[in-house]
Amino acid sequence: MFEKTNRMNLLFDFYQELLTTKQKAYVSFYYLDDYSLGEIAEEFEVSRQAIYDNIKRTEESLEKYEEKLGMLKKYQQREKLFSELEAQLTKKNFLDEQVKDTLEQLKNID
Amino acid sequence: MFEKTNRMNLLFDFYQELLTTKQKAYVSFYYLDDYSLGEIAEEFEVSRQAIYDNIKRTEESLEKYEEKLGMLKKYQQREKLFSELEAQLTKKNFLDEQVKDTLEQLKNID
């Protein structure tokens, strides 16, 4: 469960702009703010089942986008290589202020 | 015109998986293979107008995806910073084989 929440949060970070306003709202209440389905249902005055179905479909959409675009996967590959690069540069004493700064700028582009 | 073709090719590279089979086909004939609308119409046995409308809508979709996800923009920002980093490392004699290799791997993740 924790792993799924974590993955959904990450996918949401990358693809939320492709979701509808309603999808965004439900998913962020559920995964980011940890509301229960019942609480979200009350908040939006719709049935618990409607919330459940909507979130379920959104999860499928997010996985579909990831399958097609792979933004999360590429991000994680990049993170791993940035760490390796940083370790290599540090070990060789190559990580001076300028190099460090450029590397930081690179890492800040998600 | 050349600039637009170039941009459409780049956007197509990033977002083609989000297009329908037909959209992909028309756009790649038009922008990648430089067919005329008339030639594509003949190829698919539909009207020139239908091809035009479809490609026009696809262009709008590609721009919309870029607006929402910014994969091309981020790619270009990254390219620029990779060049800077490489220049800095080269100038300081820090670009040895290992560092070069890790950097190449990083650049190969689009």
Backbone of each chain as ProteinMPNN parsed JSONL, in Angstrom:
{"seq_chain_A": "MFEKTNRMNLLFDFYQELLTTKQKAYVSFYYLDDYSLGEIAEEFEVSRQAIYDNIKRTEESLEKYEEKLGMLKKYQQREKLFSELEAQLTKKNFLDEQVKDTLEQLKNID", "coords_chain_A": {"N_chain_A": [[0.82, -1.216, 0.0], [1.847, 1.281, 0.893], [3.874, 1.502, -0.952], [2.441, 1.685, -3.313], [1.039, 4.093, -2.919], [3.178, 5.818, -2.863], [4.185, 5.523, -5.483], [1.962, 6.452, -6.94], [1.867, 9.091, -6.095], [4.254, 10.023, -7.232], [3.782, 9.59, -9.994], [1.62, 11.262, -10.276], [2.825, 13.736, -9.8], [4.254, 14.025, -12.209], [2.335, 13.797, -14.283], [-0.021, 15.202, -13.707], [-1.071, 17.445, -15.004], [-2.337, 16.443, -17.187], [-4.68, 15.434, -16.346], [-8.251, 15.679, -15.553], [-9.962, 18.376, -13.821], [-11.557, 17.311, -11.79], [-10.539, 14.703, -11.51], [-7.949, 15.329, -10.677], [-8.517, 16.556, -8.213], [-9.801, 14.486, -6.637], [-7.793, 12.498, -6.616], [-5.685, 13.851, -5.397], [-6.724, 14.419, -2.857], [-7.013, 11.773, -1.963], [-4.474, 10.399, -2.308], [-2.403, 12.266, -1.741], [-3.275, 13.726, 0.488], [-4.274, 11.803, 2.068], [-7.009, 11.233, 2.646], [-9.939, 9.255, 3.37], [-11.97, 7.15, 1.177], [-14.632, 7.463, 1.853], [-14.621, 9.905, 3.239], [-13.888, 11.652, 1.181], [-16.061, 11.311, -0.504], [-18.079, 12.434, 1.06], [-17.19, 15.083, 1.231], [-17.429, 15.9, -1.485], [-20.001, 15.386, -1.982], [-20.904, 13.084, -3.422], [-21.372, 9.587, -4.344], [-19.595, 7.011, -2.544], [-18.793, 4.947, -4.161], [-18.636, 6.181, -6.657], [-16.478, 7.882, -6.317], [-14.503, 5.982, -5.853], [-14.468, 4.578, -8.345], [-13.7, 6.631, -10.064], [-11.125, 7.335, -9.116], [-9.821, 4.925, -9.494], [-9.864, 4.735, -12.317], [-8.31, 6.958, -12.885], [-5.842, 6.195, -11.843], [-5.239, 4.165, -13.65], [-5.014, 5.685, -15.978], [-2.79, 7.271, -15.336], [-0.782, 5.321, -15.179], [-0.818, 4.467, -17.798], [0.018, 6.753, -19.184], [2.604, 6.855, -18.208], [3.604, 4.506, -19.261], [3.621, 5.175, -21.946], [5.119, 7.56, -22.081], [7.118, 7.552, -20.149], [8.237, 9.358, -18.224], [8.719, 9.297, -15.439], [10.306, 6.995, -15.143], [12.571, 7.718, -16.671], [13.38, 9.908, -15.207], [14.143, 8.661, -12.824], [16.258, 7.067, -13.74], [18.01, 9.059, -14.479], [18.476, 10.336, -12.005], [19.923, 8.348, -10.669], [22.249, 8.203, -12.243], [23.193, 10.824, -11.962], [23.925, 10.764, -9.277], [25.989, 8.873, -9.393], [27.785, 10.251, -11.048], [28.357, 12.472, -9.481], [29.562, 11.234, -7.301], [31.837, 10.183, -8.552], [33.129, 12.543, -9.399], [33.551, 13.806, -6.941], [35.271, 12.03, -5.621], [37.545, 12.262, -7.178], [38.239, 14.766, -6.661], [37.163, 16.713, -8.316], [34.911, 18.159, -8.059], [34.336, 21.144, -7.978], [33.169, 24.482, -7.013], [31.936, 25.696, -9.26], [31.381, 23.539, -11.04], [29.765, 22.026, -9.402], [27.603, 23.754, -9.11], [26.575, 23.895, -11.753], [25.824, 21.252, -12.071], [23.857, 21.076, -10.096], [21.906, 22.757, -11.178], [21.23, 21.242, -13.4], [20.139, 18.968, -12.158], [17.894, 20.066, -11.073], [16.085, 20.314, -13.115], [13.257, 18.665, -13.729]], "CA_chain_A": [[0.0, 0.0, 0.0], [2.72, 2.447, 0.947], [4.588, 1.557, -2.227], [1.504, 2.17, -4.33], [0.829, 5.519, -2.639], [4.397, 6.491, -3.272], [4.221, 5.539, -6.953], [0.899, 7.33, -7.432], [2.317, 10.461, -5.855], [5.271, 10.357, -8.229], [3.131, 9.696, -11.308], [0.793, 12.47, -10.203], [3.763, 14.848, -9.998], [4.638, 14.177, -13.614], [1.254, 13.821, -15.272], [-1.264, 15.791, -13.218], [-1.631, 18.414, -15.945], [-3.142, 15.746, -18.193], [-5.93, 14.978, -15.719], [-9.317, 16.678, -15.426], [-10.001, 19.028, -12.508], [-12.144, 16.376, -10.839], [-9.555, 13.645, -11.271], [-6.88, 15.913, -9.868], [-9.008, 16.794, -6.859], [-9.997, 13.225, -5.927], [-6.513, 11.813, -6.41], [-4.824, 14.518, -4.418], [-7.298, 14.139, -1.531], [-6.803, 10.379, -1.59], [-3.07, 9.987, -2.206], [-1.519, 13.255, -1.128], [-3.746, 14.151, 1.806], [-4.642, 10.605, 2.826], [-8.424, 11.135, 3.002], [-10.564, 7.979, 2.987], [-12.971, 7.299, 0.102], [-15.832, 7.977, 2.491], [-14.435, 11.335, 3.522], [-13.92, 12.393, -0.093], [-17.458, 11.234, -0.946], [-18.814, 13.427, 1.848], [-16.68, 16.389, 0.79], [-17.919, 16.273, -2.806], [-21.418, 15.007, -2.056], [-21.199, 12.017, -4.393], [-21.27, 8.289, -3.669], [-18.277, 6.441, -2.313], [-18.487, 4.141, -5.343], [-18.26, 7.099, -7.748], [-15.099, 8.3, -6.025], [-13.646, 4.808, -6.066], [-14.338, 4.334, -9.787], [-12.944, 7.726, -10.678], [-9.717, 7.199, -8.725], [-9.33, 3.721, -10.168], [-9.607, 5.093, -13.72], [-7.186, 7.896, -12.921], [-4.626, 5.388, -11.662], [-4.963, 3.503, -14.932], [-4.529, 6.718, -16.91], [-1.425, 7.663, -14.968], [0.116, 4.225, -15.586], [-0.817, 4.479, -19.266], [0.905, 7.847, -19.588], [3.975, 6.463, -17.889], [3.972, 3.487, -20.243], [3.845, 5.825, -23.232], [6.096, 8.657, -22.05], [8.241, 7.158, -19.29], [8.91, 10.481, -17.556], [9.19, 8.873, -14.114], [11.414, 6.057, -15.335], [13.745, 8.48, -17.112], [13.79, 10.722, -14.056], [14.856, 7.8, -11.879], [17.539, 6.71, -14.359], [18.851, 10.251, -14.4], [18.856, 10.512, -10.59], [20.957, 7.342, -10.377], [23.479, 8.601, -12.931], [23.699, 12.052, -11.331], [24.61, 10.346, -8.048], [27.264, 8.262, -9.793], [28.665, 11.308, -11.549], [28.764, 13.275, -8.319], [30.507, 10.417, -6.527], [33.091, 10.133, -9.311], [33.774, 13.865, -9.356], [33.986, 14.052, -5.562], [36.415, 11.151, -5.358], [38.719, 12.769, -7.914], [38.403, 16.178, -6.327], [36.774, 17.504, -9.488], [33.624, 18.824, -7.817], [34.506, 22.496, -7.432], [31.912, 25.243, -6.897], [31.312, 25.917, -10.572], [30.861, 22.259, -11.527], [28.67, 21.703, -8.489], [26.478, 24.627, -9.444], [25.987, 23.455, -13.033], [25.195, 19.963, -11.789], [22.618, 21.36, -9.354], [20.931, 23.282, -12.145], [20.78, 20.09, -14.198], [19.29, 18.11, -11.336], [16.627, 20.747, -10.786], [15.137, 20.138, -14.217], [12.679, 17.328, -13.543]], "C_chain_A": [[0.855, 1.268, 0.0], [3.437, 2.632, -0.386], [3.695, 2.122, -3.337], [1.246, 3.677, -4.153], [2.007, 6.34, -3.153], [4.476, 6.616, -4.798], [3.164, 6.492, -7.519], [1.262, 8.801, -7.223], [3.327, 10.917, -6.902], [4.647, 10.538, -9.61], [2.275, 10.959, -11.379], [1.655, 13.723, -10.427], [4.053, 15.094, -11.472], [3.462, 14.455, -14.541], [-0.02, 14.544, -14.843], [-1.895, 16.766, -14.211], [-2.484, 17.759, -17.029], [-4.477, 15.257, -17.629], [-6.989, 16.081, -15.716], [-9.271, 17.264, -14.004], [-10.514, 18.067, -11.433], [-11.161, 15.259, -10.479], [-8.436, 14.13, -10.354], [-7.312, 16.043, -8.42], [-9.105, 15.483, -6.074], [-8.659, 12.575, -5.593], [-5.658, 12.541, -5.388], [-5.398, 14.405, -3.007], [-6.904, 12.74, -1.059], [-5.324, 10.053, -1.351], [-2.161, 10.99, -1.509], [-1.959, 13.578, 0.3], [-4.294, 13.018, 2.651], [-6.078, 10.603, 3.374], [-8.919, 9.732, 2.658], [-11.566, 8.23, 1.867], [-14.253, 7.915, 0.655], [-15.759, 9.467, 2.765], [-14.488, 12.18, 2.243], [-15.355, 12.444, -0.632], [-18.303, 12.299, -0.243], [-18.475, 14.844, 1.382], [-17.311, 16.828, -0.531], [-19.394, 15.941, -3.02], [-21.744, 14.085, -3.232], [-21.0, 10.681, -3.671], [-19.81, 7.841, -3.533], [-17.833, 5.659, -3.552], [-18.018, 5.022, -6.511], [-16.811, 7.568, -7.568], [-14.134, 7.159, -6.341], [-13.391, 4.573, -7.555], [-13.474, 5.394, -10.462], [-11.443, 7.601, -10.367], [-9.069, 6.009, -9.419], [-8.971, 4.035, -11.635], [-8.414, 6.048, -13.842], [-5.856, 7.158, -12.759], [-4.235, 4.71, -12.967], [-4.426, 4.498, -15.966], [-3.088, 7.087, -16.611], [-0.417, 6.596, -15.386], [0.249, 4.173, -17.106], [0.122, 5.587, -19.783], [2.361, 7.479, -19.345], [4.488, 5.427, -18.885], [4.356, 4.139, -21.578], [4.992, 6.835, -23.19], [7.303, 8.382, -21.152], [8.953, 8.284, -18.564], [9.471, 10.085, -16.189], [10.404, 7.96, -14.237], [12.696, 6.79, -15.731], [14.287, 9.349, -15.979], [14.623, 9.885, -13.089], [16.212, 7.346, -12.434], [18.531, 7.867, -14.244], [19.37, 10.479, -12.978], [20.033, 9.604, -10.221], [22.293, 7.768, -10.998], [24.055, 9.899, -12.378], [24.457, 11.71, -10.048], [25.969, 9.741, -8.371], [28.265, 9.319, -10.223], [29.218, 12.147, -10.398], [29.805, 12.53, -7.486], [31.864, 10.365, -7.232], [33.851, 11.461, -9.211], [34.316, 14.176, -7.967], [35.275, 13.288, -5.262], [37.699, 11.687, -5.997], [39.017, 14.231, -7.598], [38.09, 17.117, -7.49], [35.517, 18.35, -9.223], [33.814, 20.208, -7.187], [33.174, 23.254, -7.479], [31.176, 25.395, -8.226], [30.648, 24.648, -11.114], [29.638, 21.847, -10.704], [27.411, 22.491, -8.838], [25.787, 24.192, -10.746], [25.235, 22.143, -12.839], [23.872, 20.152, -11.037], [21.525, 21.864, -10.288], [20.349, 22.156, -12.993], [19.805, 19.228, -13.408], [17.933, 18.749, -11.051], [15.631, 20.743, -11.946], [14.548, 18.743, -14.071], [12.395, 16.696, -14.893]], "O_chain_A": [[0.625, 2.195, -0.777], [3.589, 3.748, -0.882], [4.129, 2.916, -4.172], [1.238, 4.432, -5.125], [1.85, 7.389, -3.779], [4.794, 7.68, -5.329], [3.432, 7.243, -8.457], [0.992, 9.645, -8.078], [3.268, 12.043, -7.394], [4.938, 11.507, -10.311], [2.217, 11.631, -12.409], [1.263, 14.642, -11.145], [4.093, 16.239, -11.924], [3.574, 15.252, -15.473], [-1.014, 14.497, -15.567], [-3.118, 16.9, -14.257], [-3.259, 18.433, -17.707], [-5.305, 14.723, -18.366], [-6.671, 17.262, -15.859], [-8.625, 16.715, -13.112], [-9.986, 18.013, -10.323], [-10.978, 14.92, -9.31], [-8.036, 13.456, -9.404], [-6.569, 15.685, -7.506], [-8.558, 15.375, -4.976], [-8.414, 12.158, -4.461], [-4.974, 11.901, -4.589], [-4.634, 14.303, -2.047], [-6.513, 12.547, 0.093], [-4.968, 9.496, -0.313], [-1.255, 10.605, -0.77], [-1.132, 13.689, 1.206], [-4.722, 13.219, 3.788], [-6.335, 10.041, 4.438], [-8.381, 9.089, 1.756], [-11.969, 9.368, 1.627], [-14.876, 8.767, 0.022], [-16.725, 10.198, 2.546], [-15.055, 13.273, 2.227], [-15.806, 13.468, -1.144], [-19.127, 12.97, -0.863], [-19.355, 15.678, 1.171], [-17.685, 17.99, -0.684], [-19.955, 16.183, -4.088], [-22.73, 14.285, -3.94], [-20.525, 10.643, -2.536], [-18.934, 8.241, -4.299], [-16.666, 5.696, -3.942], [-17.113, 4.646, -7.256], [-16.035, 7.64, -8.521], [-13.107, 7.342, -6.995], [-12.249, 4.392, -7.977], [-12.636, 5.093, -11.312], [-10.604, 7.746, -11.255], [-7.925, 6.076, -9.869], [-7.91, 3.644, -12.121], [-7.619, 5.955, -14.777], [-4.877, 7.455, -13.444], [-3.063, 4.68, -13.343], [-3.507, 4.191, -16.725], [-2.264, 7.201, -17.518], [0.663, 6.912, -15.884], [1.32, 3.867, -17.63], [0.912, 5.368, -20.702], [3.234, 7.755, -20.168], [5.647, 5.462, -19.299], [5.294, 3.706, -22.246], [5.75, 6.955, -24.153], [8.386, 8.923, -21.379], [10.153, 8.186, -18.309], [10.574, 10.493, -15.828], [11.399, 8.127, -13.531], [13.77, 6.517, -15.195], [15.498, 9.5, -15.818], [15.663, 10.326, -12.6], [17.191, 7.252, -11.695], [19.713, 7.678, -13.955], [20.547, 10.777, -12.775], [20.989, 10.018, -9.566], [23.337, 7.698, -10.35], [25.274, 10.061, -12.329], [25.503, 12.294, -9.764], [26.97, 10.044, -7.722], [29.43, 9.295, -9.826], [30.403, 12.478, -10.364], [30.79, 13.11, -7.029], [32.909, 10.487, -6.593], [35.058, 11.486, -8.969], [35.402, 14.739, -7.827], [36.234, 13.839, -4.721], [38.787, 11.578, -5.431], [39.912, 14.846, -8.178], [38.689, 18.185, -7.619], [35.116, 19.156, -10.062], [33.496, 20.418, -6.017], [32.168, 22.713, -7.939], [29.957, 25.242, -8.301], [29.509, 24.677, -11.582], [28.628, 21.389, -11.237], [26.304, 21.952, -8.855], [24.559, 24.133, -10.815], [24.145, 21.953, -13.38], [22.889, 19.465, -11.316], [20.37, 21.449, -10.198], [19.15, 22.117, -13.269], [18.771, 18.808, -13.929], [16.946, 18.052, -10.818], [14.473, 21.123, -11.777], [15.247, 17.749, -14.263], [11.906, 15.568, -14.955]]}, "seq_chain_B": "MFEKTNRMNLLFDFYQELLTTKQKAYVSFYYLDDYSLGEIAEEFEVSRQAIYDNIKRTEESLEKYEEKLGMLKKYQQREKLFSELEAQLTKKNFLDEQVKDTLEQLKNID", "coords_chain_B": {"N_chain_B": [[8.683, 28.263, -42.195], [10.484, 26.071, -42.307], [11.335, 26.195, -39.693], [8.996, 25.589, -38.322], [8.521, 22.962, -39.204], [10.732, 21.733, -38.115], [10.234, 22.102, -35.378], [7.821, 20.646, -35.124], [8.715, 18.092, -35.76], [10.364, 17.612, -33.552], [8.523, 17.788, -31.393], [6.902, 15.68, -32.124], [8.677, 13.547, -31.803], [8.763, 13.431, -28.987], [6.08, 13.132, -28.154], [4.661, 11.307, -29.715], [3.603, 8.825, -28.982], [1.255, 9.412, -27.75], [-0.528, 9.952, -29.7], [-3.109, 9.013, -32.112], [-3.142, 6.121, -34.308], [-3.72, 6.938, -36.928], [-3.26, 9.711, -36.806], [-0.532, 9.685, -36.237], [0.431, 8.512, -38.587], [-0.298, 10.332, -40.705], [0.995, 12.708, -39.847], [3.661, 11.886, -39.799], [4.138, 11.284, -42.48], [3.783, 13.83, -43.528], [5.469, 15.688, -42.075], [7.894, 14.331, -41.442], [8.552, 12.846, -43.743], [8.089, 14.606, -45.73], [5.939, 14.625, -47.592], [3.392, 15.967, -49.76], [0.161, 17.478, -48.952], [-1.691, 16.647, -50.843], [-0.486, 14.345, -51.892], [-0.515, 12.687, -49.648], [-3.252, 12.475, -49.273], [-3.951, 11.042, -51.559], [-2.555, 8.656, -51.116], [-3.919, 7.643, -48.837], [-6.456, 7.578, -49.686], [-8.403, 9.567, -49.011], [-9.993, 12.832, -48.629], [-8.149, 15.827, -49.471], [-8.685, 17.908, -47.783], [-9.536, 16.606, -45.453], [-7.176, 15.423, -44.603], [-5.665, 17.724, -44.157], [-7.158, 18.944, -42.038], [-6.924, 16.998, -40.051], [-4.138, 16.918, -39.587], [-3.714, 19.52, -38.738], [-5.174, 19.544, -36.336], [-3.674, 17.667, -34.957], [-1.234, 18.985, -34.697], [-2.038, 20.992, -32.945], [-2.667, 19.428, -30.726], [-0.138, 18.378, -30.097], [1.23, 20.71, -29.355], [-0.276, 21.384, -27.151], [0.227, 19.256, -25.398], [2.931, 19.753, -24.982], [2.773, 22.202, -23.713], [1.62, 21.392, -21.321], [3.312, 19.369, -20.33], [5.965, 19.911, -21.042], [8.223, 18.491, -22.08], [9.988, 18.793, -24.272], [11.001, 21.386, -23.887], [12.331, 21.088, -21.412], [14.177, 19.192, -22.177], [15.741, 20.686, -23.95], [16.738, 22.647, -22.21], [18.287, 21.024, -20.603], [20.16, 20.015, -22.463], [21.622, 22.319, -23.023], [22.795, 22.858, -20.537], [24.28, 20.527, -20.175], [26.191, 20.868, -22.157], [27.496, 23.125, -21.169], [28.505, 22.083, -18.768], [30.216, 20.106, -19.74], [32.037, 21.685, -21.114], [33.136, 23.125, -18.975], [34.314, 21.037, -17.485], [36.124, 20.039, -19.343], [37.843, 22.213, -19.769], [39.082, 22.358, -17.292], [40.448, 20.093, -17.282], [39.133, 17.877, -16.249], [37.646, 16.009, -17.486], [37.797, 12.973, -17.675], [37.978, 9.52, -18.886], [36.074, 7.955, -17.472], [34.299, 9.834, -16.293], [33.41, 11.071, -18.609], [32.073, 8.949, -19.816], [29.932, 8.453, -18.003], [28.614, 10.87, -18.244], [27.875, 10.737, -20.926], [26.029, 8.639, -20.839], [24.061, 9.854, -19.317], [23.277, 11.911, -21.056], [22.118, 10.439, -23.021], [19.624, 9.712, -22.108], [16.613, 10.698, -23.049]], "CA_chain_B": [[8.211, 26.908, -42.524], [11.487, 25.122, -41.852], [11.33, 26.22, -38.227], [7.809, 24.865, -37.864], [8.782, 21.548, -39.468], [11.698, 21.31, -37.112], [9.547, 22.003, -34.078], [6.862, 19.538, -35.164], [9.496, 16.851, -35.668], [10.807, 17.446, -32.166], [7.349, 17.473, -30.567], [6.491, 14.333, -32.521], [9.609, 12.644, -31.115], [8.436, 13.29, -27.573], [4.688, 12.835, -27.805], [3.961, 10.49, -30.721], [2.871, 7.709, -28.377], [-0.064, 9.873, -27.304], [-1.378, 10.175, -30.878], [-3.737, 7.822, -32.691], [-2.392, 5.548, -35.434], [-3.945, 7.77, -38.101], [-2.533, 10.969, -36.586], [0.896, 9.385, -36.38], [0.725, 8.247, -40.001], [-0.375, 11.574, -41.489], [2.037, 13.656, -39.433], [5.009, 11.468, -40.193], [4.239, 11.5, -43.93], [3.855, 15.265, -43.837], [6.623, 16.394, -41.498], [9.155, 13.582, -41.495], [8.881, 12.409, -45.102], [7.894, 15.735, -46.632], [4.891, 14.445, -48.602], [2.404, 17.071, -49.811], [-1.179, 17.066, -48.504], [-2.295, 15.935, -51.967], [0.105, 13.006, -51.967], [-1.01, 11.884, -48.513], [-4.665, 12.222, -49.571], [-3.973, 9.975, -52.553], [-2.068, 7.465, -50.415], [-4.914, 7.107, -47.904], [-7.768, 7.653, -50.346], [-9.347, 10.494, -48.369], [-9.846, 14.162, -49.235], [-7.034, 16.668, -49.057], [-9.191, 18.688, -46.65], [-9.549, 15.733, -44.275], [-5.773, 15.308, -44.168], [-5.297, 19.03, -43.613], [-7.814, 19.127, -40.727], [-6.349, 16.06, -39.095], [-2.777, 17.356, -39.241], [-3.874, 20.765, -37.982], [-5.573, 19.163, -34.968], [-2.539, 16.984, -34.328], [-0.282, 20.035, -34.307], [-2.569, 21.631, -31.731], [-2.5, 18.47, -29.621], [1.279, 18.305, -29.726], [1.557, 21.94, -28.622], [-0.984, 21.294, -25.873], [1.015, 18.352, -24.55], [4.164, 20.441, -24.609], [2.382, 23.218, -22.731], [1.319, 20.732, -20.056], [4.395, 18.513, -19.825], [7.25, 20.579, -21.274], [9.353, 17.573, -22.268], [10.943, 19.38, -25.215], [11.65, 22.531, -23.233], [13.268, 20.573, -20.417], [15.252, 18.541, -22.928], [16.616, 21.735, -24.472], [17.449, 23.232, -21.059], [19.283, 20.041, -20.191], [21.206, 20.003, -23.493], [22.432, 23.518, -22.838], [23.581, 22.696, -19.316], [25.265, 19.465, -20.407], [27.284, 21.481, -22.923], [28.257, 23.971, -20.232], [29.23, 21.204, -17.838], [31.285, 19.474, -20.508], [33.042, 22.724, -21.372], [33.821, 23.403, -17.704], [35.15, 19.884, -17.129], [37.225, 19.956, -20.324], [38.769, 23.312, -19.501], [39.828, 22.066, -16.062], [41.052, 18.762, -17.412], [38.401, 16.954, -15.371], [36.806, 15.104, -18.273], [38.482, 11.715, -17.995], [37.122, 8.529, -19.567], [34.959, 7.534, -16.625], [33.348, 10.955, -16.195], [32.874, 11.221, -19.963], [31.15, 7.839, -20.027], [28.724, 8.7, -17.205], [27.949, 12.014, -18.86], [27.238, 10.247, -22.162], [24.843, 7.873, -20.44], [23.058, 10.836, -18.901], [22.775, 12.627, -22.237], [21.324, 9.524, -23.846], [18.247, 9.627, -21.619], [15.939, 11.887, -23.595]], "C_chain_B": [[9.199, 25.854, -42.028], [11.485, 25.01, -40.324], [10.152, 25.42, -37.668], [7.994, 23.352, -38.044], [9.699, 20.969, -38.399], [11.04, 21.113, -35.744], [8.575, 20.818, -34.045], [7.585, 18.19, -35.085], [9.93, 16.57, -34.237], [9.636, 17.059, -31.26], [6.862, 16.054, -30.859], [7.376, 13.282, -31.845], [9.172, 12.387, -29.679], [7.041, 12.726, -27.319], [3.964, 11.891, -28.755], [3.156, 9.356, -30.112], [1.48, 8.107, -27.89], [-1.025, 10.103, -28.48], [-2.045, 8.869, -31.332], [-2.885, 7.347, -33.878], [-2.498, 6.441, -36.673], [-3.178, 9.087, -37.984], [-1.039, 10.771, -36.814], [1.263, 9.25, -37.853], [0.759, 9.546, -40.807], [0.781, 12.512, -41.152], [3.419, 13.181, -39.862], [5.196, 11.546, -41.708], [4.515, 12.975, -44.228], [5.153, 15.913, -43.346], [7.94, 15.634, -41.61], [9.545, 13.254, -42.931], [8.586, 13.445, -46.163], [6.945, 15.466, -47.8], [4.004, 15.692, -48.616], [1.062, 16.544, -49.306], [-1.862, 16.232, -49.59], [-1.779, 14.505, -52.07], [-0.4, 12.096, -50.841], [-2.474, 11.509, -48.755], [-4.802, 11.049, -50.55], [-3.615, 8.636, -51.9], [-3.162, 6.813, -49.559], [-6.341, 7.123, -48.468], [-8.813, 8.42, -49.53], [-9.124, 11.878, -48.974], [-8.638, 14.913, -48.663], [-7.424, 17.461, -47.801], [-9.158, 17.87, -45.346], [-8.133, 15.578, -43.709], [-5.34, 16.612, -43.49], [-5.858, 19.218, -42.197], [-7.178, 18.229, -39.664], [-4.955, 16.51, -38.635], [-2.814, 18.619, -38.38], [-4.228, 20.456, -36.514], [-4.424, 18.472, -34.225], [-1.493, 17.987, -33.852], [-0.733, 20.705, -33.014], [-2.41, 20.706, -30.516], [-1.056, 18.423, -29.151], [1.697, 19.536, -28.925], [0.912, 21.939, -27.227], [-0.209, 20.387, -24.902], [2.292, 19.034, -24.08], [3.891, 21.505, -23.543], [2.202, 22.588, -21.349], [2.526, 19.988, -19.47], [5.801, 19.091, -20.039], [8.448, 19.672, -21.489], [10.414, 18.143, -23.209], [11.723, 20.523, -24.573], [12.706, 22.06, -22.224], [14.47, 19.897, -21.09], [16.255, 19.584, -23.424], [17.404, 22.43, -23.356], [18.591, 22.314, -20.617], [20.471, 20.002, -21.161], [22.19, 21.158, -23.295], [23.359, 23.353, -21.622], [24.617, 21.573, -19.441], [26.466, 20.02, -21.179], [28.156, 22.337, -22.018], [29.114, 23.129, -19.312], [30.428, 20.574, -18.532], [32.417, 20.463, -20.766], [33.847, 23.028, -20.111], [34.788, 22.273, -17.35], [36.36, 19.769, -18.07], [38.299, 20.991, -20.004], [39.669, 23.021, -18.285], [40.552, 20.729, -16.105], [40.403, 17.717, -16.49], [37.627, 15.881, -16.16], [37.565, 13.828, -18.648], [37.488, 10.696, -18.56], [35.876, 8.155, -18.765], [33.866, 8.617, -16.547], [32.636, 11.161, -17.539], [31.795, 10.167, -20.221], [29.831, 8.057, -19.258], [27.905, 9.84, -17.803], [27.228, 11.599, -20.149], [25.952, 9.487, -21.851], [23.702, 8.808, -20.049], [22.436, 11.529, -20.111], [21.893, 11.743, -23.107], [19.914, 9.263, -23.328], [17.527, 10.876, -22.115], [14.894, 12.387, -22.611]], "O_chain_B": [[8.805, 24.867, -41.407], [11.61, 23.929, -39.748], [10.283, 24.685, -36.689], [7.667, 22.566, -37.155], [9.474, 19.884, -37.864], [11.256, 20.113, -35.06], [8.516, 20.081, -33.061], [7.117, 17.265, -34.421], [9.871, 15.432, -33.77], [9.738, 16.126, -30.462], [6.462, 15.324, -29.952], [6.886, 12.256, -31.374], [9.209, 11.249, -29.21], [6.838, 11.944, -26.39], [2.757, 11.692, -28.612], [2.13, 8.962, -30.666], [0.631, 7.25, -27.648], [-2.199, 10.413, -28.273], [-1.604, 7.774, -30.982], [-2.028, 8.076, -34.379], [-1.514, 6.674, -37.374], [-2.53, 9.525, -38.934], [-0.377, 11.565, -37.482], [2.266, 9.797, -38.31], [1.733, 9.823, -41.507], [1.454, 13.039, -42.038], [4.259, 13.994, -40.247], [6.295, 11.842, -42.177], [5.358, 13.317, -45.057], [5.845, 16.596, -44.101], [8.986, 16.237, -41.848], [10.713, 13.365, -43.304], [8.799, 13.207, -47.352], [7.127, 16.022, -48.883], [3.882, 16.386, -47.607], [0.842, 15.334, -49.237], [-2.526, 15.238, -49.296], [-2.546, 13.572, -52.306], [-0.673, 10.913, -51.046], [-2.89, 10.382, -48.483], [-5.66, 10.183, -50.385], [-4.287, 7.626, -52.108], [-3.314, 5.591, -49.556], [-7.295, 6.728, -47.798], [-9.952, 7.977, -49.382], [-8.181, 12.079, -49.74], [-8.185, 14.664, -47.546], [-6.619, 17.658, -46.891], [-8.799, 18.381, -44.285], [-7.928, 15.6, -42.496], [-4.742, 16.609, -42.414], [-5.134, 19.6, -41.277], [-6.931, 18.652, -38.535], [-4.643, 16.481, -37.445], [-2.05, 18.763, -37.426], [-3.657, 21.031, -35.587], [-4.234, 18.671, -33.025], [-0.941, 17.862, -32.759], [0.066, 20.954, -32.112], [-2.062, 21.153, -29.423], [-0.785, 18.427, -27.951], [2.426, 19.426, -27.939], [1.492, 22.432, -26.259], [-0.022, 20.726, -23.733], [2.684, 18.908, -22.92], [4.668, 21.684, -22.605], [2.583, 23.173, -20.335], [2.729, 19.984, -18.256], [6.72, 18.778, -19.282], [9.569, 20.029, -21.127], [11.61, 17.987, -22.961], [12.944, 20.611, -24.701], [13.826, 22.57, -22.194], [15.609, 20.015, -20.639], [17.466, 19.386, -23.329], [18.578, 22.759, -23.525], [19.695, 22.762, -20.306], [21.629, 19.961, -20.744], [23.406, 20.993, -23.388], [24.547, 23.67, -21.683], [25.706, 21.665, -18.875], [27.612, 19.681, -20.887], [29.384, 22.288, -22.085], [30.293, 23.414, -19.1], [31.523, 20.518, -17.972], [33.595, 20.126, -20.653], [35.068, 23.17, -20.158], [35.931, 22.518, -16.966], [37.467, 19.444, -17.642], [39.492, 20.69, -19.974], [40.844, 23.387, -18.259], [41.171, 20.292, -15.134], [41.066, 16.793, -16.019], [37.035, 14.972, -15.578], [37.928, 13.635, -19.809], [36.3, 10.986, -18.694], [34.775, 8.054, -19.307], [32.678, 8.339, -16.715], [31.428, 11.393, -17.591], [30.738, 10.467, -20.776], [28.748, 7.863, -19.81], [26.677, 9.785, -17.861], [26.117, 12.053, -20.426], [24.928, 9.669, -22.509], [22.543, 8.586, -20.399], [21.22, 11.708, -20.178], [21.032, 12.233, -23.838], [19.098, 8.661, -24.026], [17.802, 11.983, -21.652], [14.216, 13.378, -22.881]]}, "name": "protein", "num_of_chains": 2, "seq": "MFEKTNRMNLLFDFYQELLTTKQKAYVSFYYLDDYSLGEIAEEFEVSRQAIYDNIKRTEESLEKYEEKLGMLKKYQQREKLFSELEAQLTKKNFLDEQVKDTLEQLKNIDMFEKTNRMNLLFDFYQELLTTKQKAYVSFYYLDDYSLGEIAEEFEVSRQAIYDNIKRTEESLEKYEEKLGMLKKYQQREKLFSELEAQLTKKNFLDEQVKDTLEQLKNID"}
